[in-house]
Amino acid sequence: MVTSVRLAPEIEQRLDRLAAATGRTKAYYLREMIERGIEDMEDVYLAQKVLEDVRAGRETTRSLDDVETRLGLAD
């Protein structure tokens, strides 16, 4: 998949320097950054989405006691 990304000039310069100093391509480092960072981004943005849904009444919550009881873990 081909995707284009617009970077701030200072970020692009840093990426250029890194690629030149290491002999790797800018694309290599961009892929690395995405692969290493996507899990963190998913955690943050998907959690925010669930919170919005809870506040809007589109998602329900359960107490810990209720979950333990339903799973047969209650004392």
C-alpha positions as CSV (number, residue, x, y, z in Angstrom):
1,M,0.0,0.0,0.0
2,V,1.4,3.4,-0.9
3,T,0.6,6.2,1.5
4,S,1.9,9.7,1.6
5,V,2.6,11.7,4.8
6,R,3.4,15.3,5.1
7,L,6.1,16.0,7.8
8,A,7.1,19.2,9.4
9,P,10.4,20.3,7.9
10,E,12.4,19.8,11.1
11,I,11.1,16.2,11.4
12,E,12.0,15.5,7.8
13,Q,15.5,16.9,8.4
14,R,16.0,14.6,11.4
15,L,14.8,11.6,9.4
16,D,17.1,12.6,6.5
17,R,20.1,12.8,8.9
18,L,19.2,9.5,10.5
19,A,18.9,7.7,7.2
20,A,22.1,9.2,5.9
21,A,24.1,8.4,9.0
22,T,22.9,4.7,9.1
23,G,22.7,3.9,5.4
24,R,19.0,2.9,5.7
25,T,16.1,4.4,3.9
26,K,13.7,6.9,5.3
27,A,10.9,4.4,4.4
28,Y,12.6,1.9,6.7
29,Y,12.5,4.2,9.6
30,L,8.9,5.3,8.9
31,R,7.8,1.7,8.8
32,E,9.6,1.0,12.1
33,M,8.0,3.9,13.8
34,I,4.6,2.9,12.7
35,E,5.0,-0.7,13.6
36,R,6.4,0.1,17.0
37,G,3.9,2.8,17.8
38,I,0.6,1.5,16.4
39,E,-0.1,-0.6,19.5
40,D,0.3,2.4,21.8
41,M,-1.9,4.5,19.5
42,E,-4.6,1.8,19.4
43,D,-4.5,1.6,23.2
44,V,-5.0,5.4,23.6
45,Y,-7.5,6.1,20.8
46,L,-9.6,3.0,21.2
47,A,-9.8,3.6,25.0
48,Q,-10.9,7.2,24.3
49,K,-13.6,5.8,21.9
50,V,-14.9,3.4,24.6
51,L,-15.0,6.3,27.1
52,E,-17.0,8.4,24.7
53,D,-19.4,5.5,24.1
54,V,-19.8,5.0,27.8
55,R,-20.5,8.6,28.5
56,A,-23.0,8.7,25.5
57,G,-24.8,5.6,26.8
58,R,-23.8,3.5,23.8
59,E,-21.6,1.2,26.0
60,T,-22.4,-0.3,29.3
61,T,-20.2,-1.0,32.2
62,R,-20.2,-3.6,35.0
63,S,-18.8,-3.4,38.5
64,L,-15.9,-5.7,39.5
65,D,-18.2,-7.5,41.9
66,D,-20.7,-8.2,39.1
67,V,-18.0,-9.5,36.8
68,E,-16.5,-11.7,39.5
69,T,-20.0,-13.1,40.2
70,R,-20.8,-13.7,36.6
71,L,-17.5,-15.5,36.1
72,G,-17.9,-17.6,39.3
73,L,-14.9,-15.9,40.9
74,A,-16.8,-14.2,43.8
75,D,-16.0,-15.3,47.3
